[in-house]
Amino acid sequence: MVSDPAASLVLLHGLLGDADDWRPVIQALPGVPCHALDLPGHGRNRALRVSGFDEAHRWLCDELVARDIAHYRLVGYSLGGRLALHHASHSPAGLQALLLENCHPGLPAGERPARIAHDEAWARRFECEPLTRVLADWYRQGVFADLDDDARTRQAARRLGNDGKAVAAMLRATSLGRQPDLAPWLRDTRLPVQWISGNRDHKFHALACQLVKQGCNIKHLALDGGHNLHTSQPDTFARLLREWAHQPEEKIHD
């Protein structure tokens, strides 16, 4: 099957981000129809709340209808990738392919309560503490280990426009502990899935390699970088997206 050249790229950012995070990538993709969305609780949608993954899926479906997007390739980073993966698992009409950047497929059931408690602790901090203090600690988590002190300071400064209560609500609703484990779906899907990891983001790179070993139906590509590849390498990421957007859709074995 040949990819529809008119298919749009729909891009979903991560927690604390907004649609403008994709601007440098989109600027490097002239002629490619791109739609970067603000997730609920973020950017222009900061007043919007969702109760969980299913409601986020319905929100995305409504956004696609409102923008008259009938055929699309979906790109998601981190939280945006998890929401994109959940959306794809519902087999929405018009979705041609999926590209996930440093994304988590979901935890086994036994590990979810601890993760819910972990995310609840962060949510309380976002609700109650000054954003400057919470962000300073947020960007010292292991997945951001590739950032030096100056890069952490710049990244935290970019996120000061967020509403802490809105971030807390989204963090609770879309905690990794509330996400279904979609590794079994990835093993069975016929949808083309490209999985991008940064080899200096050791946690998410190892997760991607594990999915390949488990026989998941993904094409894994590792880039030399950390967690937020599209921000640190917008031109490289745009070139990758351009090639992916024009790839023929391969037939997946039943």
N, C-alpha and C positions, 0 to 999 in steps of 0.2 A: 504494500500500500504506500502511495506517495503522500508525503506531508502536504497539507494545504498551505500554499505560500501566503494566504491571507490570514492565517491563524495568528492571533495576538499572543504576546508574552504577558502573562499576569504575574506580578512579582509581590511577594509577601515578606516583610521585614521581620526582625526579631524583637524580643521584649526590650522595651525602652526606646526603640527606634521609631521611625515614621517613613512615609512614602518617599520623602526627600533623600533618604539614605541611598536610594537607587539612582539618583540624578546623574552622578558621574558615569555610571554604567550606561544609562539610557542615552546620554549625550554622545557616547562612543558607538551607538547603534543607529545611525541615521538610516531611515527607510524601513526600520523594523517597528511595527506597531506594538507599543509597550504600555501597560497599565500597571503602575505601582499603586497599591492600595494602602490606606491607613488601617491597621488592625483596630478592633474594638479597644477602647481605653487609651488610644494613642492618636497623636496628631489631630487631624480634623474630626476624628471619631472618639475623642477622649471622653465624651459624655456617654458613649454607647457601652452597654454592658452585655455580656453573654454569660450564660450559666454553666457552660461546659462545651465539650467538643462538638456535640451534635448541633447545638445552637450556633456555634461558630461556622459549622458547615452550611447551615441554612442562611446565615448572614452572607457567606461568600456566594452562594447560589443567587441570592437577591442582588448582590453587587454586580454579578455578571449579567443578569437580566437588565438591570438599570443602565448598564453601559452598552447594552446591545452586543455582547460578546457571545457569539454562538460557537466558535471554534477557537481553542486556546491551548497553549502549552503553559504549564504552571511551574513557577520557580518559588522556592521557599528557603529561607535561611533560619536556622535554629528554631525558635518557637514558630515562626512562619512556615518552616519546613514541616514541623509536626502537624500544624493545622492543614497544610497542603496534603500531607500523606493521609490524614484522616478523611479529607474531602475526596481524594482519589479512591479510597477504599469503598466509597459509595457508588462507584462507577458512574459518575455524572456524564450526561450526554454532552458531547463536544470536546471533552478533554482528550487531547492527542498524545501527550507525553508529560512526564514529571521530572523536574530536576531539583535535587535537594542538596543544600550546602550545610555541612556540619550539623546533621540532624540526628535525632534519636528515634528509633523505631518503636520504643515502648518497653516498659519493664515487666519482668515476670510478676505474677500476682503477689508473691511473697515479699517482694522488695518495695511494693507501692506504699504501704502505710508509713514507712520511714521517710520516703520522699515527700509525702504529703506533709508530714511534720516539719521537714526541712524547709519546704516552700512556705509553710505557714509562718515560720519564724522570720523569714525574709519579708513576707507580706506585712506582718506587724510592724517591722522596722520601717518599711515604706510608708505605712499609714501614720506612724507616730513620730518619727525622727526627722531632723532636717535632711533634705535630699542630698545636700553636699556630703554629709557624713556617710549616708548609706551607699551612695555611689562610689565613694572612695574605697569602701570595703568590697563592694560588688565587683569592681574591676581588679581586685586582688585574688579572685577565685582562680583555681587551677587552669580553667579553659582559656584564661587570658594571660597565661604565663609568658607568652611571647612578647607582650607589651612591656616596654621600659617605662620608667617613672613619668617621663614627659608625655609618652603616648597615652598612659592611663589618665593623666591630668587632662589632656585634650579631649579624650573620649568622655570622661565624666562631665566636663564643661558642656559638651554638645547635648547631654541628656538632661540638663537642668530645667528645660522647658516642660518636662513631664509633670503630671499631677500624681503625687505619691499614692493617693487613695485609688485613683484609676488603675495605676500599675498593680497595686495590691489586689484589687478585684480581679484583674486579668490573670495574675499569677495564681490566685486560688482556683479560678475556674479552669485554667489550662495547665495545672500542675502535671508534671510528668507522672506523678502517682495516680492521676485520674485518666491517663491516656491508655487506651487499649494497646496491647502488644500486637503490633502489625507485622512482625517478622513472618508469621505464617501466611499472611496475605501477600507479602513480598515474594514468597516462594512460589505462589500459585498464579500471580497476576500475569496477564498478557500485555499490560500497558508498558511501553518503554519507560524505564526508570534510570536516570543518570544520577549517580551519588558522588558528590564532591566532598573531599576532606582535605584539611590542611595537615601536612605531616608534622607540623610543630604543635598542633592541637592533639596531644597524645591520646586523650580520652576518646574523642570523636573519630580520630583516624583508626584507632583500634576497633571501635564499634563497626565502622564500615568494613574493615578487613574481616571481622567476625561474620558479618552478614554474607560476604562472598563465600567464606568457608562453609557456612550453613546451607549454601545452595540457593540463596535468594536471587531472584531474577533481576539483578541490577548490573549496570555498567559502572564500575568504580574508577574514579580518576582522582589521584592525589596531586595536590599542588604544593609547592614549597611556601608554606605560610602557616598562620595560626587559625583562630576561630572565625574571624570576620574577614574572609578572603575578598569579598566584593568591595569592601571599603579600602583595604590595604593594597589591592591590585585591580582597580576598576578596569583598566585597559585590557589586562589579561582575561579578566572575567567576562568582559564584553565580547572579546574575540571568541571565547569558548561558547558563549550564548549564541553568537551569530552562526557559528558552525553547527551548533545543536539545533537551532531554529530551522535550518535548511537541510537537515538530515532527512533522508527517506525513512519512514517508519518501518522498522524491520518486523517481519512476522515472528511472533514468539511461538515457540513450540508448545503444543498443548500438553 
